[in-house]
Structure formats: C-alpha cells, structure tokens
C-alpha cells in the first residue's frame, strides 16, 4: 500500500503538514511548574452544577501554579448542539465570577478555541496518520455495524471494530479508490496496534496509579461529515494548546487508553490526567445517584441565581466538595479569597461528593453574615431587580431603613445568621413594614392576658428612643419590677413562687406585640428603627384585637 497516495486520495484538499501547525503554536512562556488547564464543554444545554465544579477545579489548579486556564468549546457533535449554547455557557460562568485567561470569546494566541473552526487542523493530522499507515478509511454502513454487533453479542464476544471484524482495515488502494469514485462515504479509523491481553498503567492525579486494559478497537477519528469526534479533536487541541493537566469527568476514564494511544501515534507527550467523580445525590431509598439535569432543579445553575444564593456562598460550598479541609480553613479565614486556600487535586475524593442543600444553606447564611449591610443591600437589590419586583421597590423606596434593618446584629464578633438567600429576605423582615402588621399576634400560653395588657399600656411610659441599649434594658427591668416580675432572671430562678415572671418575659411580650414573633434579631434595634409612634400604633392594634 502506498500510504502517501492513499492520504492524498482521502484528503486532497489538505495542503499543510503538521509542521505548519507546530510552528504556529509555540511553547508557552510560563514559570516552571505552571499548569495549563482547560474547561471544554459542549454547547448542548444549560450549565450543570457539576460543570461549575469542574471549571472551578481547573481554575484553582492554574492559579495555584501561576499558570493558564482557557475555555474551549467542543462542538463537533452538531446533532446535540443547541441555539445559544456557547453564549449560555460564557454568560452563566461569568455570572458566577468565573472567567478565563484566554479562549472562546476571550481571545488568545492558541485559537480558534471552537473546535468546529479547527477542521483544517484536524484533517492535517488525520492525513498524517494515513500517511504513516496508522489510519484507514471505513465504508461500513450503520446496517453493517449493527449486524456486526448482533453477531458479537450472539457469540458472546467483545463488541467493537477490531480483529476479524475490522472489515475495511485491509482494503487495497484500488478498492478504496473505486468506492470513493462510487460516491461512498467513509469515516477514518485509527489502526489500533494493541491486542486483547495488553494493559496500560495510568497515573491519575486523583485516583492514583491504575492498570487498565488497552483499547483494542479501531476507533473512528474522523466522521463521515469530515469532523472528528472527541478522541482525536481533544488530543490535537491539548497538544497544540500546550495543556499540561486534563481535568474532566470520570466517565472518560475508561476511554483513557484509547486517547493515550493517539498521543503515542502522533509522538506527542500526553498531559497529566485528573478524572473527577460526579456530584451525587441520595435518592428516596438512600442510594447515591448522579445529580440529574432532568430530576434535580439544583443541577441547573439558574436555580441558584433564581433563589438568590450569593455567588460567593455557592463557590464556598463547591470548595467544601472539592477539598474537605476547606471548611476549617474558611472558619479561620472568613473574608479571604478562595484562591488563597491551599487547594490540591490529590485531596479530592475519588468516590464523588454528595450535594446537600441544607449544607449549602448553612454556608450561605455564614457567608452573608460576614458581609456588611451595604454589601447585603447591594446584592439583594441586584437580585430583586431581576427576580422580585416587590422587594426591588421596597429596597429602592426605603434605602436607609433597609440599611438599618440589615445592620441589626451584623457588626459584631458573632453576627446573626438569618439570611440564607435573597428570595427569603422580605419574608424574614416583613414584620418591619406596617402593611404586614394587623395586630393579630399570638403570645406564648404562659402569659396571662392581664400581664400582657399591663406591659403594653405601661411600656411607652418607659421607652425613650434616645436611650442607649443598657439604659433601655434597665427600663424594661424597672417595668418588670413595677408589674410583679423579677428584675433579673436569676432572681426569678431562685424564688419562682415570688414573681409572675422575669424581665426576659417582659421583653418577649414586647417582641411578640411588635413583630408577631418570639425569635427576632436585637429588639433594641428593631424598636429604634420603628420609632415610638409606630410602636404605639402597633400596641394599640394588638390591644384592640385582645379586647
């Protein structure tokens, strides 16, 4: 077989050699030890939560080593592509403050970064494999391949295009030429050099060293439409773009031997590999399953935006899934950047992490509690403008009042953790707005109606908006003593039969009468924000409902 002649027959339009592309894409000038990583999604739908997870791992790896992370769009499977897929990926990641050093829509010297725009490059290298006798055209139809699979299944043999089943592997040049003249379409297959008993040792940065079977199939490396599938495209791209670490889902781990064979065939040095296990969730029976695009709303990144989880909180949660010791680090570094954390690929779980909405909510509460009231207000306003018009108008029309509300119990060593996401923020503080208060409140059963009425009719004689917090509370103690309650809780505990209650109970009566709730942030601050006139109006409404 004259392989040069065959290569020209199969790819007459290709007039470049691999040397052309090797000279165009020079080695990167980076510090020693710098890693080059890439996030390489297909534009097939919304951005999955697991995609943000993988992107963040890629970015952490690059930033830790002063390297480069780039975005490559793998769109050679046109049947699965959706309209707006690329812009959707870029915009979603951008909304979570994930950007790239280079890549699709970002630019850079190693583009184009969209695979469908790199067809000439792929064909150049595919032609070279033919020229070296390492690839050949396959004219088998879908029917041929289906019949082959049925035979293999019947004979209980390994499925695939190999050995005696590789029907087109030994076609003569004349047979190939005649088929092309007849208008028959062909795919290009890699001529696998390994057999069924061959193994390969893999050193995965997450899974460690593994020995796996070699691929034995003559896999398709260029489809009949002229575009390569993932196997050839990513091998050439990662070589030319100088990728040093490929971080991808573990569904690709079984295919790794196939990909390494292609690196070997071209004489390329392969990158390091790190295969990430998928984010999982417990089903109704307590069994693990993958977080599903179809079943789980939280699989869609829009879920977090629509519910108003702060970007920083979602990323903090992701960090706990990436490296389990992040949580302790964050406790000691509450305001530090996640990129200051000593991230490591080999600390990642090989078995996968569980998505836990309760934990995300707790992390989000903690994250928001460390923001200033100005920061919370700005984030809430930004979210509400897009998702909650009622809240947006309230925030806009009552800016200073909202700043005061959001500052309650905030600027202190252990800030209060009421807010977990912005969708709930109005409901948390609805009692601060008169339109939501009608006087229908429920007091704890232990309080006698006459005691409640005494507190509500006499407290305004004690309350002064200008008092500091200690003076304010001392006056509650004075009122407590006046109506037969203990000034101090410990006094009540020592002689409970001598008192109707204690000063804490009086505070609770006031709190419930003003807010309708037994648990709220600092009552002193709530009363100060409401003011004496509104406090009097609320007491009047409550007393009216009680009569």
SVG drawing of the C-alpha trace seen along z (x, -y; Angstrom):
<svg xmlns="http://www.w3.org/2000/svg" viewBox="-63 -61 74 79">
<polyline fill="none" stroke="black" stroke-width="0.4" points="0.0,0.0 1.3,-3.4 0.2,-5.4 1.2,-8.7 -1.0,-8.1 -3.9,-7.0 -3.5,-10.1 -3.8,-12.3 -6.8,-10.4 -8.6,-10.7 -7.7,-14.3 -7.0,-16.1 -7.9,-19.5 -5.3,-19.3 -2.1,-21.1 -0.4,-21.7 1.7,-19.4 1.7,-19.1 4.9,-21.1 3.0,-24.1 0.8,-24.0 3.6,-23.0 5.5,-26.2 2.4,-28.3 1.6,-27.2 4.8,-27.8 5.5,-26.6 4.1,-28.9 6.4,-31.2 5.3,-30.3 7.2,-29.9 8.5,-26.5 5.8,-24.3 2.9,-26.4 0.0,-24.3 -2.2,-24.9 -5.8,-23.7 -8.9,-24.0 -12.7,-23.8 -14.0,-22.3 -17.8,-22.0 -20.2,-21.0 -22.9,-23.6 -25.7,-21.2 -27.9,-22.9 -27.9,-24.7 -24.7,-24.7 -24.8,-21.9 -23.8,-22.4 -21.1,-19.8 -19.8,-21.9 -19.2,-24.9 -17.5,-22.4 -15.1,-21.2 -14.5,-24.8 -13.5,-25.9 -11.1,-22.9 -9.5,-23.9 -9.1,-27.5 -7.8,-26.6 -5.2,-24.3 -4.0,-27.0 -4.0,-29.9 -2.1,-28.0 0.8,-27.5 0.7,-30.9 -0.5,-29.1 -3.3,-29.5 -6.9,-28.3 -8.7,-28.6 -12.2,-27.9 -12.5,-25.6 -15.9,-24.8 -16.1,-21.2 -18.9,-21.4 -18.0,-18.7 -21.2,-16.8 -23.6,-19.2 -26.7,-17.0 -26.6,-17.7 -25.8,-21.5 -28.5,-23.9 -29.0,-27.5 -27.2,-30.0 -25.3,-27.2 -21.9,-29.0 -23.2,-32.3 -25.2,-30.5 -22.0,-28.8 -20.0,-32.0 -22.7,-34.1 -23.5,-31.6 -19.9,-31.2 -19.4,-34.9 -22.4,-35.4 -20.5,-33.3 -17.3,-35.3 -15.6,-32.5 -13.5,-34.0 -10.6,-32.6 -7.2,-33.8 -8.0,-33.0 -10.4,-31.0 -13.7,-31.2 -15.0,-34.8 -11.9,-35.7 -9.2,-35.6 -5.7,-34.3 -2.8,-33.1 -3.8,-29.4 -7.2,-29.7 -9.5,-29.2 -10.9,-27.9 -14.1,-26.5 -13.5,-23.0 -15.8,-23.3 -13.5,-26.1 -10.4,-23.9 -11.4,-21.4 -8.4,-22.1 -6.0,-21.4 -7.7,-18.1 -7.6,-16.9 -3.9,-17.8 -3.1,-15.5 -5.6,-12.8 -3.9,-12.8 -0.5,-12.4 -1.8,-9.3 -2.9,-7.8 0.5,-8.7 2.2,-6.8 -0.1,-3.8 -1.8,-4.3 -5.3,-5.1 -7.6,-3.9 -11.0,-4.7 -14.0,-2.7 -17.0,-2.4 -19.2,-0.3 -22.8,-1.4 -24.9,-1.6 -26.5,1.6 -23.1,3.3 -22.1,2.1 -25.4,3.2 -25.1,6.7 -21.6,6.9 -22.7,6.1 -25.5,8.7 -23.0,11.3 -20.6,10.4 -23.5,10.4 -24.6,13.8 -21.1,15.2 -20.6,13.6 -17.6,11.6 -16.3,8.2 -18.2,5.6 -16.3,3.2 -14.5,2.8 -11.4,4.9 -9.5,8.0 -11.6,10.0 -14.5,7.6 -12.4,4.7 -13.7,5.3 -12.1,2.3 -8.7,2.5 -7.1,4.4 -8.8,2.8 -6.5,2.3 -5.8,-1.1 -7.8,-0.2 -10.8,0.9 -10.7,-2.4 -10.3,-4.4 -13.3,-2.6 -15.6,-3.1 -14.7,-6.8 -15.5,-7.1 -18.8,-5.4 -19.6,-8.2 -19.5,-6.0 -18.9,-8.0 -16.2,-6.9 -15.1,-7.5 -11.5,-7.4 -10.4,-4.8 -7.3,-4.6 -5.4,-1.3 -5.0,-0.1 -1.7,1.6 -2.7,3.5 -4.4,6.8 -6.9,8.2 -4.3,9.1 -2.4,5.8 -2.6,3.4 -1.5,-0.1 -0.5,-1.8 -2.3,-5.1 -1.2,-7.6 -4.3,-9.7 -3.8,-12.8 -7.0,-12.0 -7.3,-8.2 -3.7,-7.3 -2.0,-4.6 -4.2,-2.1 -3.6,0.6 -6.4,0.8 -6.9,2.9 -5.7,1.3 -8.3,0.2 -8.4,2.8 -10.9,1.1 -10.1,-0.7 -12.0,-3.7 -13.4,-6.4 -11.2,-9.5 -12.8,-11.4 -16.6,-11.1 -18.1,-10.9 -19.1,-14.6 -15.4,-15.5 -15.3,-16.4 -13.5,-14.4 -15.2,-13.0 -13.8,-13.9 -11.0,-11.4 -8.9,-12.9 -10.0,-16.6 -9.0,-16.9 -5.7,-15.1 -4.6,-17.5 -6.0,-20.5 -4.4,-19.7 -1.1,-19.2 -1.2,-22.4 -2.7,-24.5 0.0,-23.1 -2.4,-21.7 -0.5,-20.2 -3.4,-18.8 -6.7,-17.5 -9.3,-17.7 -12.5,-16.1 -15.4,-13.8 -14.7,-10.2 -17.0,-9.0 -13.9,-9.5 -11.6,-7.3 -12.5,-4.0 -11.5,-5.8 -8.2,-7.0 -6.2,-4.1 -7.7,-5.0 -6.7,-8.6 -3.2,-7.8 -2.8,-5.6 -3.5,-8.6 -0.9,-10.7 1.5,-7.9 0.7,-7.5 1.4,-11.2 4.6,-11.2 3.0,-13.7 3.8,-13.9 0.5,-13.4 -0.7,-15.7 -1.4,-14.6 -5.0,-13.5 -7.3,-14.0 -10.7,-12.4 -13.4,-14.0 -16.2,-11.9 -19.7,-13.4 -21.7,-15.4 -24.1,-12.9 -27.4,-13.0 -29.2,-10.5 -32.4,-9.1 -35.6,-8.3 -34.0,-5.0 -30.8,-6.5 -28.8,-5.3 -26.3,-7.5 -27.1,-8.7 -25.7,-11.4 -27.2,-14.9 -29.6,-14.8 -30.4,-17.5 -33.9,-16.0 -34.8,-15.3 -33.0,-17.9 -33.7,-21.6 -30.4,-22.4 -28.5,-20.7 -29.2,-23.8 -27.1,-26.8 -30.1,-29.1 -31.6,-27.5 -29.0,-29.4 -29.5,-32.7 -33.3,-32.5 -33.3,-31.7 -30.7,-34.4 -27.8,-32.4 -24.8,-34.7 -22.1,-33.7 -19.5,-33.7 -21.6,-31.3 -22.1,-28.8 -18.4,-28.9 -17.6,-28.3 -19.9,-25.3 -18.2,-24.0 -14.9,-24.4 -16.1,-22.1 -16.9,-19.4 -13.5,-19.9 -11.3,-19.7 -12.9,-18.7 -10.5,-20.7 -11.7,-24.0 -14.4,-24.3 -12.0,-24.6 -9.8,-27.0 -12.8,-29.2 -13.7,-29.3 -10.3,-30.8 -10.3,-33.0 -13.9,-34.2 -13.1,-37.0 -10.2,-35.6 -10.4,-34.7 -10.9,-31.0 -7.8,-31.3 -5.7,-31.8 -6.7,-28.3 -4.1,-25.5 -6.0,-23.5 -4.8,-20.1 -6.0,-17.7 -4.8,-14.7 -7.1,-15.7 -10.2,-15.4 -12.5,-12.4 -12.2,-9.6 -15.7,-8.4 -17.5,-11.7 -19.3,-14.2 -22.9,-14.5 -24.9,-17.6 -26.6,-18.8 -28.9,-21.7 -29.0,-22.0 -25.3,-22.4 -25.3,-24.9 -27.9,-26.9 -25.8,-26.9 -22.7,-28.0 -24.7,-30.7 -26.0,-32.0 -22.5,-32.1 -21.2,-33.9 -23.9,-36.6 -23.4,-37.1 -19.8,-38.3 -20.9,-40.9 -21.6,-44.5 -25.1,-45.8 -24.1,-47.8 -22.9,-44.7 -26.1,-42.7 -28.3,-45.6 -26.4,-45.9 -26.6,-42.2 -30.3,-42.0 -31.1,-45.0 -29.3,-43.5 -31.1,-40.1 -34.5,-41.7 -34.4,-43.9 -34.3,-40.7 -36.4,-38.3 -38.7,-40.1 -40.3,-43.4 -42.0,-43.8 -38.7,-43.5 -36.9,-45.7 -39.4,-48.5 -39.2,-48.2 -35.4,-48.3 -35.4,-51.3 -38.1,-53.3 -36.7,-52.6 -33.0,-52.5 -31.8,-53.9 -34.5,-51.9 -33.3,-48.7 -29.7,-49.5 -30.7,-49.8 -32.7,-46.5 -29.8,-44.7 -27.3,-46.1 -29.1,-44.6 -26.8,-42.1 -24.3,-42.3 -21.3,-44.3 -20.2,-42.1 -17.8,-39.1 -20.6,-36.5 -23.1,-38.1 -26.6,-36.8 -27.2,-34.3 -30.8,-34.8 -30.5,-35.2 -29.5,-32.2 -30.6,-33.5 -32.2,-36.7 -35.5,-35.1 -36.5,-34.9 -35.2,-38.3 -38.5,-40.1 -40.3,-37.3 -37.6,-37.4 -38.1,-41.1 -41.7,-41.5 -42.7,-42.5 -40.7,-45.7 -43.3,-47.0 -46.6,-48.3 -48.6,-47.0 -47.8,-43.5 -48.9,-44.1 -52.5,-43.9 -52.3,-43.2 -53.2,-39.6 -50.4,-38.1 -50.2,-35.0 -48.5,-35.2 -47.0,-32.2 -49.6,-30.5 -47.7,-31.0 -48.6,-34.8 -51.8,-36.0 -53.9,-38.4 -53.8,-40.9 -50.0,-40.8 -49.8,-41.4 -52.1,-44.4 -50.1,-45.8 -46.9,-45.7 -48.4,-47.2 -50.2,-50.0 -47.3,-51.0 -44.2,-50.3 -44.5,-53.5 -44.1,-55.5 -40.6,-54.0 -39.5,-53.9 -37.2,-56.7 -35.8,-56.4 -32.6,-58.2 -31.6,-55.7 -28.6,-53.6 -29.1,-49.8 -28.1,-49.4 -30.4,-52.2 -33.2,-50.8 -32.9,-47.4 -32.7,-48.8 -36.1,-50.5 -37.5,-47.1 -36.3,-45.8 -38.0,-48.8 -41.3,-47.9 -40.8,-44.3 -40.5,-45.2 -43.5,-47.5 -45.8,-44.7 -44.6,-42.0 -41.9,-40.4 -38.3,-39.8 -35.7,-42.4 -33.2,-39.6 -33.6,-36.1 -31.5,-34.7 -33.8,-36.3 -36.8,-34.5 -34.9,-31.2 -34.0,-31.5 -37.6,-32.3 -40.0,-31.5 -43.0,-31.5 -42.4,-35.1 -42.8,-36.5 -45.2,-36.3 -42.2,-36.1 -38.9,-37.9 -37.5,-40.7 -36.9,-38.3 -40.6,-37.5 -41.4,-41.2 -39.0,-41.6 -40.8,-38.6 -44.2,-40.2 -42.9,-43.4 -41.2,-41.5 -44.3,-39.5 -46.5,-42.5 -44.2,-44.4 -43.2,-41.7 -45.6,-38.8 -42.6,-36.5 -40.9,-35.1 -37.5,-35.0 -36.1,-38.1 -32.8,-40.0 -31.9,-42.5 -35.2,-44.0 -33.5,-47.3 -32.5,-47.9 -36.0,-46.9 -37.7,-49.4 -35.3,-52.1 -35.9,-51.6 -39.7,-51.5 -39.8,-54.6 -42.1,-55.4 -45.1,-56.5 -45.2,-53.2 -44.6,-51.3 -47.6,-52.9 -49.7,-52.2 -48.8,-48.5 -49.5,-48.2 -52.9,-49.8 -53.7,-47.3 -52.7,-44.4 -54.8,-45.7 -57.7,-46.2 -57.6,-42.6 -57.3,-41.4 -60.4,-43.3"/>
</svg>
